[in-house]
Amino acid sequence: MLKSEKAIAAPRQKQSPLQRNLDNRNHHGTSDMITTFSLQQTQLEESLDKILLPPTDPNAEVQEIPGYKLVYVGGACPRNYRVYKADCMIGVIFQHITHWSNAVNKIRYAEPVDAAVGLDDFMNVARVSKATTELPPTEEELLDKEFDALTSDEWERLKRYVPQAKHLVAA
């Protein structure tokens, strides 16, 4: 490198990469950044299409284990799989080099079926817990429901319901 080239290179090394790009006559400002972003967005949309393939899609990588279907989503280590039970996704499990795990506990499983069953058990307990802590709808809320959507118990509650006049004003 000649002495004059060293003198030019030294200040350039102190510049930020963005400033170097903007000072470069061959660089076209932010147009490259927009093009790159557009390309990344297109690639993201294409990869999302692949990730969200249902287990019935012929392009989906599906593993069938007793009671469950695992659909490969992506990843190298761990590999990510969506878990389906009776055509309904229940969660995600991960295949590590030495073990399997799921997205809800810290347990290491030897087999994918064990990770799927652990996930399924957790989700069942969560549903029961939610159902026992949820309050039943009030009679006013039941009146807002469509008649076809009411259960027989809800109909019985409405038959016995006597509305209270709370905000009546004499005329």
Sequence and secondary structure as in RCSB ss.txt:
>XXXX:A:sequence
MLKSEKAIAAPRQKQSPLQRNLDNRNHHGTSDMITTFSLQQTQLEESLDKILLPPTDPNAEVQEIPGYKLVYVGG
ACPRNYRVYKADCMIGVIFQHITHWSNAVNKIRYAEPVDAAVGLDDFMNVARVSKATTELPPTEEELLDKEFDAL
TSDEWERLKRYVPQAKHLVAA
>XXXX:A:secstr
  HHHHHHHHHHHHS HHHHHHH TT  TTHHHHHHHHHHHHHHHHHHHHHT  TTSTTS EEEETTEEEEEEE 
SSSEEEEEEETTEEEEEEEE SS EEESS    BSSHHHHHHHHHHHHHHHHHHHHHHS    HHHHHHS GGG 
 HHHHHHHHH      S    
